[in-house]
Amino acid sequence: MSSRERILGRVRRALADVPRDEDVPIERTYLRKHGQRSVEETVDLLAENLADYRAVVHRTDAAELPDLIMRLLAERGSQEVLVPPGLPPEWLSLADATRVHDRAVSTPHELDEVASVVTGCALAIAETGTLVLDGSPDQGRRRITLVPDHHICVVRVPDQVVSSVPQALERLDPARPLTWISGPSATSDIELDRVEGVHGPRTLEVVLVSGRAGADVTG
């Protein structure tokens, strides 16, 4: 008997007395969020936690976004920038960097030659300072945000901001390729010394772009 068969056998025995024709409800007693916060307080908490994870946080509006992205790429000296297929073209309308499009045939070596990548996101979680990407057209394939050393991620505020992980799960599609990002890539595996850029971008810059007046943060 294989290990798989032994494990499945234990599962079957554990479920033997569960009625097959009944949906057994799962009780969830955890809080969906912690405390009451206004829209502004929720966004401020997101910015605080992002910064605590050593992400660089910027705030702007839609009109100033192209200028800000241009300046961020120029400050890095990025001559090329990876571009997901559905990235709004106006975001890079002022940037001088050459656009490198997300292509299935691109090799890891080719991606490693590109200094920066600009993406949107699926949503951001204030309580954990986490960005979630789901492979949508403005985010592209997972690998384009893992190989370049510099990632600029644009978050629409407040539409894409939620307070907590439970609220995020309610809005995300579990069938999509989800990438959860809490700060730049880092590890402390060796002698407890923090080293950034091992498993992904060494520098994460998050741009919080204010949305229409009167919009509400979910939750």
Secondary structure in CASP SS format (residue, H / E / C, confidence):
PFRMAT SS
TARGET T0000
AUTHOR 0000-0000-0000
METHOD secondary structure of the structure
MODEL  1
M C 1.00
S C 1.00
S H 1.00
R H 1.00
E H 1.00
R H 1.00
I H 1.00
L H 1.00
G H 1.00
R H 1.00
V H 1.00
R H 1.00
R H 1.00
A H 1.00
L C 1.00
A C 1.00
D C 1.00
V C 1.00
P C 1.00
R C 1.00
D C 1.00
E C 1.00
D C 1.00
V C 1.00
P C 1.00
I C 1.00
E C 1.00
R C 1.00
T C 1.00
Y C 1.00
L C 1.00
R C 1.00
K C 1.00
H C 1.00
G C 1.00
Q C 1.00
R C 1.00
S C 1.00
V H 1.00
E H 1.00
E H 1.00
T H 1.00
V H 1.00
D H 1.00
L H 1.00
L H 1.00
A H 1.00
E H 1.00
N H 1.00
L H 1.00
A H 1.00
D H 1.00
Y C 1.00
R C 1.00
A C 1.00
V E 1.00
V E 1.00
H E 1.00
R E 1.00
T E 1.00
D E 1.00
A C 1.00
A C 1.00
E C 1.00
L H 1.00
P H 1.00
D H 1.00
L H 1.00
I H 1.00
M H 1.00
R H 1.00
L H 1.00
L H 1.00
A H 1.00
E H 1.00
R H 1.00
G C 1.00
S C 1.00
Q C 1.00
E E 1.00
V E 1.00
L E 1.00
V E 1.00
P C 1.00
P C 1.00
G C 1.00
L C 1.00
P C 1.00
P H 1.00
E H 1.00
W H 1.00
L H 1.00
S C 1.00
L C 1.00
A C 1.00
D C 1.00
A C 1.00
T E 1.00
R E 1.00
V E 1.00
H E 1.00
D C 1.00
R C 1.00
A C 1.00
V C 1.00
S C 1.00
T C 1.00
P H 1.00
H H 1.00
E H 1.00
L H 1.00
D H 1.00
E C 1.00
V C 1.00
A C 1.00
S E 1.00
V E 1.00
V E 1.00
T E 1.00
G C 1.00
C C 1.00
A C 1.00
L E 1.00
A E 1.00
I E 1.00
A C 1.00
E C 1.00
T C 1.00
G C 1.00
T E 1.00
L E 1.00
V E 1.00
L E 1.00
D C 1.00
G C 1.00
S C 1.00
P C 1.00
D C 1.00
Q C 1.00
G C 1.00
R C 1.00
R H 1.00
R H 1.00
I H 1.00
T H 1.00
L C 1.00
V C 1.00
P C 1.00
D C 1.00
H E 1.00
H E 1.00
I E 1.00
C E 1.00
V E 1.00
V E 1.00
R E 1.00
V E 1.00
P C 1.00
D C 1.00
Q C 1.00
V E 1.00
V E 1.00
S C 1.00
S C 1.00
V H 1.00
P H 1.00
Q H 1.00
A H 1.00
L H 1.00
E H 1.00
R H 1.00
L C 1.00
D C 1.00
P C 1.00
A C 1.00
R C 1.00
P C 1.00
L C 1.00
T E 1.00
W E 1.00
I E 1.00
S C 1.00
G C 1.00
P C 1.00
S C 1.00
A E 1.00
T E 1.00
S C 1.00
D C 1.00
I C 1.00
E C 1.00
L C 1.00
D C 1.00
R C 1.00
V E 1.00
E E 1.00
G C 1.00
V C 1.00
H C 1.00
G C 1.00
P C 1.00
R C 1.00
T E 1.00
L E 1.00
E E 1.00
V E 1.00
V E 1.00
L E 1.00
V E 1.00
S E 1.00
G C 1.00
R C 1.00
A C 1.00
G C 1.00
A C 1.00
D C 1.00
V C 1.00
T E 1.00
G C 1.00
END
